[in-house]
Amino acid sequence: MNLSYMRVLLSLLLTFILIACGKPIEPDRDLAYYKQLGDEYYASKDYDVALEAYQNALARAENPILASEVQLAIANTYFADKDYILAIGVYETYVELYPTSPKLTEAYLNLGLAHNKIKESPSRDLVDAESALIYFEKVKRLNPSLYQTNNLSDISRELTNDLALKNYKIARYYTRILKYPQAILRYKYLLTNYSNTEIAPLSFYRLIVLLLKADSYTEAEGYIRNMSLLYKDTKDYQKAVKKYDKYIVKKEKKELKEFEKIAEIKDVEAVEIIEETKTVEEIDKVDVVEEVKEIDETKKLENLENKGEN
């Protein structure tokens, strides 16, 4: 089942539970009354009572516009009460159900801030940090002034550096347990998504080292070229170039030794062929001499026979 769809269902289920657990709905009160009551309790930071009032208002919403206003108020109340996980569920339902709402940017802003607040949990850090960045980018696209007012540029930069560092630590862990292919993939992911972060130069260097270890020197050369465009003045770039040059020198020496070994083998084979040729020639010479002797002997016998007949 789609994750977003599950969140919608969970959010709606939560709404029904809260309504069921709230005070009995007074039939002579309308939506406006409960909405105003919720706003008053919200302003006084009595969030539990505010939620109860908003839930009663939501039950009386007769059209999507009214429902969207109340649902956003519920999400904002969870957010103000620092119940960020529930706030995220309601906000995500809101942005899915009301994509043309004039308050969509507000929902995106609080979604990003809520994910940013709960990212410190070890089981959620990467997912929530990435989600926060996605929502902040939406705010930036829809309302640049709101993006600037809320310092989202600085928050996004910090989130990006945090994500890059976490991915770097994962790559280093894979390297320590000798799972080099996994480490290479993690470094590549880091540099694809976070190449402008503080940890990027070192990540480039570590990736190049692993690629050379795997004899993927042409790929390593490509990353060195990319690194030269971004971090040519860094120590990590200089180290990477030296590592690559050292690898190439070692590789060329190894290839030269192999070539010399092959050449020696060929020289030995050539000598053997020459010796064999000489041996064959000598055998042929012996055969020729013997043939000459046989001819001479034959001639002698013929001469003797001729003399006897005379």
N, C-alpha and C positions, 0 to 999 in steps of 0.2 A: 504494500500500500504506500502511496506517495506520502512523504514525510509532512509536507505542507498540509495535505488533506487530513492527515491524522491530527495535526495541531488544531485545525479548524474544528474537528469533532470534539477534541478534548476541551477546547475553549467553550464550545456550546454546552457541553456536558457540565462544565464548571458553572456556567451561567444558571442552568436549571437547578443544580444543587444549591447554589446560593439563594435562589428564589425560594426553593422549598424550605430552606433552613431559616429564612428571614421571618419577620413578623407578618401576621396575616395582612394581605392586601386590603386596603379600605376601598370598597367599591365606589364611594362617592368622591374619590380623589383622582385627578387626572395626571397625565404625564408631566405637564408643566410644574405641578405642585411638587412631585417627587424629584424632578430634575433640579428645581430651585433648592429643595431641601438638601439634596446631595451636594450641591455647590456650596451651601452654607457650612455643612459639616466638613467638606473638603478644605475650605478656607480656614477652619479652626483646627485642622489636622486630626480630626476624629474620623480616621479613614474607614474603620469597620462600619460605623453608622452610615457614612457617606456611600459605601458600597451597597449597603442594604437599600438605601433610597434609590440609587441608580438602577439596581436590579428591578425594583418595583416600577421605575420609569420605563425600563426596557420592555417589561411585560405589557406595557400600554402603547408601545410604539406602533403606529398604524401605517407607517410608510418607511422606506429605506433611509430617507434623509434624517428623520427623527431617530431611527434606530442607530444610524452611524454616529450621530452626535453623542448619544448616551454610551454607546460602546467605547468611543474614544475617551469619554470621561471615566469609564471603568478602568481602561488601560492606564490612564494617567494616574488614577488613584493607587493602583498596584505599584506603579513606578515610584510615586511619592512616598509610599509606604515601604520602599526598598524590597518589595517582593518581585524581584526582576524576572524570575522564570515565568510566573503567572502573567506578568506584564507583557513579556515577549509573546506568549501564546495569544493574548487578546489583540495585541498590535498586529501580529501576523494575520490573524483572522480579518482584522479591519482592512489592511492594505489589499488583501485578496478580494474581499467582498465589495470594497468601495475604491477601485483604482482611479476614479476621476474626482475623488473628494478634494475640495480646496485645502483640506488640512492633511493631505497625504504626506507632505514634506515634514510636518510636525511628527507624524507617526514614524517616518523613516529616521528622523533625528533621535527620537527616544528609543527606537529599536537598536540603533547603533550604540547609544549610551548604555542601554541595559546589557547588551552583549559585552560591552567593554567592562562593565562593573563585575560581571560574573566570570570573566576570563581567567581569574587567578586560580580557579578550581583546577587541580592537576588533570582531571578527567575531561575538562572542557576547554582548556586554554587555547589550543590551536583553532578549534571550530568556532568558538565565540569571537576570537580576535579577527579571524577571517570574515565572519559575518558582520562584525562592527565596521570593518573597512568597506565592505560592499554597500552597507546602508549609508555610510558617510559620503561615499562617491555619488550615491543617488541624491543626497541633499545638495552636494556641490553642483550637480547638473541642473537640479530644479530650482535651487535658490542659493546662488553664490554668496549673497550677503548674510544669510543665515549660517552658512558654512563658516564664514569669517568671524561672525559675531560669537559663535560658540567655540572658537579656537580649534576647529576640527582639523585644520592643517597640522597643528602641533600634535594633536592626539593621534592622527593617522600616521604621522612620521614615527611616533613612539611605538605604535602598534606594529608598524612594518618592521622596525628594528627588532622588536620582541619576537615576532614571527620568524625573522631571519635567524636570530640567535637560537631559538628553539630547534629549528630545522638543522642548524649547524651542530648542535649538541647531539641530535639524533644521528647525524652522519658520522660524528666522531665516535659515538657508541658502536655503530656498525663496524667502524675501522678497528676499534679495540678488540672486538670479538672476531676479527678476521673475515667479516662478511663484506668484502670489497665491492661486489656488484651492487649491493643494497646501498652502500655508502656513496658510490658513484651516482646512483639514481637520485639520492637525496640531495647531494650537492648540485646536481643539474637542475632539480626542481627549485632549489634555493636561488640559483643564479638566473633562472628563467623568470621567477616572480619577484625577487628582491635584490636585483643586481646593483641597486643604488643605495644599499644599506652599509652600515659601518663594518659589518662582518664579511661583506662581499669580497674584498681583496684577499683575505686569508682563505676564504672558501675557494676562490679561484686557484690559489696556490695548492691547497690540499687536494683539490680535484685533479689538477695537472700531475701531481705526484702519483696519485692512484692510477691515472690513465697510463703513465709511463711504466708503472709497476706491471700493468696488464699488457704492456707492449703496444698500446694504442697511441703511438707517437704522433700519427697524423691528426688524430682528434685532439690530442694535447696541444699540438701546434695551433689548431683552430682556436682553442680557448686562450692561448697566449696572445694571439692576434686580437681577440675580443678584449682581453685584459689591457692590452696596450692602448686601446681607445678610451678606456675608463680610468685606469689606475697606473699609467706608465710611470708616474713619479713616486710610486710607493715601494717600500722595501720588499713587500710580498711579490711585486712584479719582477724586481731584480733577482730575487731568490728563484722564482719560477723559471726565468730565462737561464740562469746558471744551471739549474737542475736539468732543464731540457738539453742544453749544450753538452753537459756532462754525459747525459744518456746517449746523445748522438755520437760523441767521440767513442764511448765504450762500445756502442753498436757497430761503428765503423771498424774498430780494432778487431772485434769479434768476427765480423764478416771477412776482414783481411786474413785473419788466421785460418778461417775456414777455406778461403780461396787458396792460401798457400798450402794447406793440407791437401786440397784437391790437386793442386799443381804438382806437389811431391808425388802423389799417387800416380798422376799421369806420367811424370818423369820416370818413375819405376817401371810403369807399364811400357813406356817407350823403350827403355833399356832392355827389358825382357823381350820385346818384339825384335829389337836389333840383334840381340844374342841368338834368338830363335832363327832369325834370318841368316846370320853367320853360320849357325849349325847346319841349316838346310843347304847353304852354299857349299860348305865343306863336304857334306854328304854327297852332294851332286858332283863335286870334284873327284871324290873317291870313286864314285860310280863311273865317271868318264874315264879315269885312269884304268880301271878294271876292264871297261869295255875296249879300250885301246889294246890292253894286254891280250884280251881274248881275240881281238882281230889279228894281232901279230902272231899269236899262236896258231890261229886258223890258217894264216898265210904260210907259215912255216910248214905246217902239215901238208898243205896243198903243194908246196915246192918239193917236199920229200916224196910225195906220191907221184909227182910228175917225173922226178929223177928216176924212180923205180921203174916206171913204165918205159923210159928210154933205155 
